[in-house]
Amino acid sequence: HRDLHSFPTRRSSDLDWVGAAAGFRRALELNPASWITHDWYALTLGCRGLTDEALVHNRLALELEPLSVVLHHHGAWLSWLGRRYDDAIELSRKTLELDVGFGWAYLWSGLALEQKNRFEDAVAALRKASELTGGFIQAPAALAHALALSGRRDEAENEQNDVQEHEAETDHRDPTGAQLRTEDVVEEPEELPDDPQRQRRRREDEDSGHVPATKPDAERRRHA
């Protein structure tokens, strides 16, 4: 089966993680008390597989911002990624103390519980994650896997079929796995002929080479 520990990094393998890490280190030299920089640096290190160092910066961020739901959630993910399953469960629990409806905490908790062979607890957590994380595919896929390991083969196959149907209907995804549906894409409305300010801005952009001239604009300007 697919190695679940690989999926957070595979989608982003073409990014400049080394350059990003250097930038965050420089930012921390300038302001070591920035919790958000510690957080982003931790995530960058985690995506490079450097989970021990990543967790150090996650803890530093939590010291600066101890009531952050997101920081606890990131710590749970980094702990799971580093195979520190008890820590992942505990940080997920703390995340849910701060926000009981935060679905991603159920995901990392469920994945960690599965690794500890607590399959029924994992199924319960991952089912909750599937309910709360909306259109993200990771939770139902993980649920299908946990159901199979728990011996509930029919339920696992039904869940897997739902996952495959969802994947077949999804053509566009961002690097985090979020679905971009065609109905969510808002097209730029056509420029109204009686909007001189927008027409002037477009002509300025065309003259500077920022955007190509539209056909009506090009026609008008040739005859001007």
N, C-alpha and C positions, 0 to 999 in steps of 0.2 A: 504494500500500500504506500501511498504518498507519505513521505517523511514530513510530518506536520511542523517539525522544528525548522524546516527550510522555508516555509511559505512567507514569513515576514520579510525575508531578504531577497528572494528570487525575483520578485516583481520590480525591485529597485536596483538591480545589479549594475545598471549602466550609469548610475549617478556617481559624482565625484565625492565619495565619502572621505577620502584623505584630505582633500582641499577643504571640505566642510569642517572636519575636525580641527584643522589648523586655524580656521577662522574663529571657531568657538573657543579654542585655547587662548587666542589673542584677546577675544572679548572678555574672558575671565581674568586675564592679566589686568585689564583696564577696570573691570568691575567684578571682583570675586563674590560680591553679595547679590548677584543677579540670579534669582532662582530659575527664571525662565531660560537663561543661558545654560545653567547646569542641566536643566531638563533636556534641552535640545542636544546638548553635547552627549548626555547619557543615551538618548535615542540613536544618535549617530554611531556611538561606540557599539551599541547593541546590534545595529544593523551590520556592523563589521564583525560580529561574533565576539567582541571584547566585553563580555558580560560582567566580569568581575569589576573592571574599571567603571563600566557603565553604572553598576549598582552603587558604587562609591558616590558618583555625582548625583544619582537619584536620591540617596540619603542626604546629601548636602542640600539639595533642593527642598526636601521635606523639612529639614531643620529650619529653613528660611520661610517656608510656607506650609506649616503642618496640617492645615485643614483643607488642602487641595485634593479634591476628588481625582482629578486628572493625574497628579503626581503619584498617588497611591496606585491608581490603575496602571500607570507606566511601570512602577516598581513591580507590580504583579506580573506584567508581561515580560519584563527583563529577567525576573526570577524564574519564570517558566522557561524562557529561552535558554537560561543558563543551567537548567535542570535542577534548580533549587525548589523542589515542588512544595515542601512545607512552607517556605517563605511566600511562594506564589499564592497558596491557599490563604495564609494569614493576611497578606496585603490585599487580596480580594475581599476578605471579610471586612477589613478596615474601610475599604472603598465603599462597600455596601452599608456600613454604619453611617457613612456620610451621605450616601445617596442610594437608597434601596432599589431604585429603578435603573441603575447604571448597568446596562446589559453586558458590557464587555468584561466586567468583573466576574460575572457568572461564566463567561467563556474561559478565562484563564484559570479560574478555580476548577471548572469541569475538566479541562485538559490536564491539570495537575493531578486531580483525583483519579483520572483514568490511569496515569502513569504509576500511581500507588496501588493499582488494582482494586480501587473502590468504585466498581463499575456502576452500581445502582446510584450512588451519590453523584457520580459523574453524569449519568443520564439525566438526573433531576436538574443539575446545574445547567447542563447544556440545553435542555429543553427550555429552561427559563431564558437562557441567552438567545435562543432562536426566537422566542416571543418578543424580546425587547430590543434586538438589534436591527429589526426591520429588514431591508433588502440585502444585507450583507450575507454572503454565501458561506463564510467560514463556520458560523455556528451550526446551521443544519448539517453541513458536511461532517463536522466533528461529532454531532449527535448521532448520525448514522454509524459512524465508526464505533462509538461507545456502545450503541445498541448491539452491534455485531459481537463485540467482545463480551457483552453481558449474556450472550446466548439468545437474544431476542431477534432471531434472523428475519422473520417476516416484517417486523417493524423497521428493522434496519434497511431492508430492501425497499420498503415503501418510502422511507425518508430519502434514500439514495435516488430513487426515481424522481422524487420532487426536486432534488438538487439538480439532477441532470436536465429536467425540463426547464428549470430556472436558468441554467447555463445556456441552454439552446436558445432561449428567448432574449438573452443579453448579448448585445453586440459591442457595447462600449463600457469600459471600466477604467476608473482612475487607479493610480498605483496602490491605493489603500484597499482596493477591492470594492469600492462603492459603485453601484450601478448607475449609469447615465442613460436614461431612457429617452427615446426620441421625443416623447411628449413633454419632457422636462426642458428641452432646448428651446429657448425663446429667440426667434429670428429678429434681427434688427428691422424695425418698420421702415418702409420706403419713405424717402424724404418728401415732405409736402411741398408743392410748388410755391405756396404762399408763405414759406418760412425763410426769409432772406438771410437771417443770421446763420442758420445751419448751412445754407447754400454757400455763404461767404467762407465759413470755416472749411467746408469741403474743398472749395477752390484753393484756399491757402494750403491745405494738406496735399492736394494734387501738385501744386507748384513746387512744394518742397520735396515731392517724391514719396510721401508717406503712404498714400493710398492711390490705387489706380482710378482713373476717371470713370464714372459710370457712363453708359452709352448716352442717356439723355443729356448729361452735363457736357459730354464731349461734342454732341451735336450742336448744343446751344452755343458753345464757345467757338466752334468753327464758323458759325454764322454771325457771331457778335461783331 
